[in-house]
Amino acid sequence: MGGVGEPGRGPAQPGAPLPTFRWEQIRPHNLPGDKWLVIERRVYDISRWAQRHPGGSRLIGHHGAEDATDAFHAFHQDLSFVCKFLQPLLIGELAPEEPSQDGPQNAQLVEDFRALRQAVKDMKLFEAKPAFFALLLGHILAMEVLAWLTIYLLGPGWVPSTVAALILVISQAQSWYLQHDLGHTSVFRKSQWNHVAQQFVMGQLKGFSAHWWNFRHFRHHAKPNIFHKDPDVTVAPVFLLGELSIEYGKKKRRYLPYNRQHLYFFLIGPPLLVLVNFEVENLAYVLMYMRWTDLLWAASFYARFFLSYIPFYGVPGALLLFVAVRVLESHWFVWITQMNHIPKEIGHEKHRDWASSQLAATCNVEHSLFIDWFSGHLNFQIEHHLFPTMPRHNYHRVAPLVKALCTKHGLSYEVKPFLTALVDIIRSLKKSGDIWLEAYLHQ
């Protein structure tokens, strides 16, 4: 065993004893350009390599100076391949007397969760059923064709147009779910196949960049409901969520009437997220990071859509159809994705272990065949967050095991009726607005 390591030491030499580090030496290395992390008690200096990380430097940087073992296993499907990139970054290991996790974490919970993950792997619950995903893609493509045939056979009247728009909304919503599966590499065994298929679904079927989505979404999974790390809750100053409500109130910040945010949410939340926010954010990402392949994929979607519908509607009518579909799918997207998160704990970094952090930020919705399809199985949000690379058709099989783990450790495993989950979004927004108002008036 090597001696106590010195900050700034270079990569460990092959065959040489590994230097050892204490957590007090590791904690300072969580700065831009200076990032260390711990995986299975080994210490890695990712400072320079972080910019080359396929998931982006922010994603891996969120685990700076932490034990990232469970996040590492959660995000990576082919560990033997990924470990090749880790070896040159190795600078040492934790000292024998140091705990595997820093801070007041439940070591027994961590151990039990890792045992659960191994049991789930032994049950082959990370293996996908090709027929399941083929059927999903097939019904998406069928709806795209059906929408066009509706206008082609019945004409561009209001009734056929409404029917076609609703069919396209279903297709677009289900495409969100399928590209989400592919982004998490939960469909094919080879990551590259998942990435190529995701580019097709996200680009040709939806008109967005797959790289943009992964850049955004993986950060949400790494640190769910954590301000400045999860983009889904970093929505101030438009909406105030969780701990930020009282902070804004105490500092007398009032950019909007936050005590009415549960009302203006209906005006600017569900209607505009996909049509405005996602479109602008997606384009900015593609141009900033020069993702020209993604731009071509997205262009193919717009070319197909408008070449298909301009002959029936003209340019203004085709634009109106496009906007109508985007607004309606945006409603679907917002309500489904936020019903599991907004009502849960939202705040600043607590440096919890993987299982605790995911459970604190998620809840489930009662399942049925329809709800499973309608939500893309995101009603099993707890299982999805604990095991993001697991194919969604296996969530119901792992759910009892996760619930048993939560019961053993006294953790909340919350399951709500579907309508209650939707209403809780508004209740949470109103509660946050009321907390802001009270702090604003009385501090």
Disulfide bonds with the S-S distance in Angstrom:
none
